[in-house]
Amino acid sequence: MNRWGKISFVLLLALAVTGCSAVVSHVDGPAAPIAPTITTQPVSLTVTAGQTAIFTVVASGTAPLGYQWRKNGTNIAGATSASYTTPATTTSDSGSTFDVVVSNSAGSATSASVKLTVNGATAAPSITTPPTSQTVSVGQTASFSVTASGTAPLSYQWSKDGTAISGATSSSYTTPAATASDNGALFTVVVSNSAGSVASSAATLTVSGGTTASDCTLFASASGNDGNSGTSSSAPKTFAGAASASQPGSVVCLLAGTYNMGSTFFAPTSGTPSSWIVYKSYGNGAVNLV
């Protein structure tokens, strides 16, 4: 009661505060992109002019990855994949450098710079001067030669009547001393390199009897063999062998060459006044008695 005799009430409000707590959990969202890394670099290449070259790169990083190949530091139009194939190369491309820039939204990576080497195309052989036919006398040698173009090294193989001649592997070939049996032989040569081969036309060897006479009964040669019959120019005896086989009326024909006679020669067989033993040269080659 107050002083005026009235009664008043005081309402007391009690507030109860209840504590609360919050729990924050992980919320999924987009991951941060990973910039490119080159795991396999392109490598230098060597090709032959006219061929193409293929460069490749392997890279990791968040997709999508973009690629841009460059030649000598300049972007190549359309070269935007993980590999690049050049157009047909020329020797002017030799020494060019190639690299590739790999990129995504997080950044970029540039590959190592690699080199392209272009070798000149290998030219197959071509015969510019074929061997020519030769005429010699029995006992003489014949020389055949060929001229060819093409990428070096060039190799040669001569053949006689279609059979390869052992050791005849240069641009010229010299026969042994010719015999009558060599007459009409055909000589060819095959020229080759890494790009191919070419065969020459055939050259004919003509072996002339020269001043040979049909009256030859025995033949001798500086390189003859007394195991031979001596009755033909292709099977001559030695000088001494032919002389020993002679008899009155024999005509001993000497093939071209140098005969070592010693200081004195005595005929082992004598002719008669009416039937001489004749020694004479055969063919056009020189006969030297020393």
Buried (B, 14 or more C-beta within 10 A) or exposed (E): EEEEEEEEEEEEEEEEEEEEEEEEEEEEEEEEEBBBEBEEBBEBBEBEBEBEBEBBBEBBBBEEBEBBBBBEEEEBEEBEBBBBEBEEBEBEBBEBBBBBBBBBEEBBBBBBBBEBBBEEBBEBBEBEEBBEBBBBBBBBEBEBBBEBBBBEEBBBBBBBEEEEBEEBEBBBBEBEBBBBEBBEBBBBBBBBBEEEBBBBEBBBBBBBBBEBEEEBBBBBBBEBEBEBEBBBBBBBBBBBBBBBBBEEBBBBBBBBBEBEEEEEEEEEEEBEEEEEBBBBBBBBBEBEEE
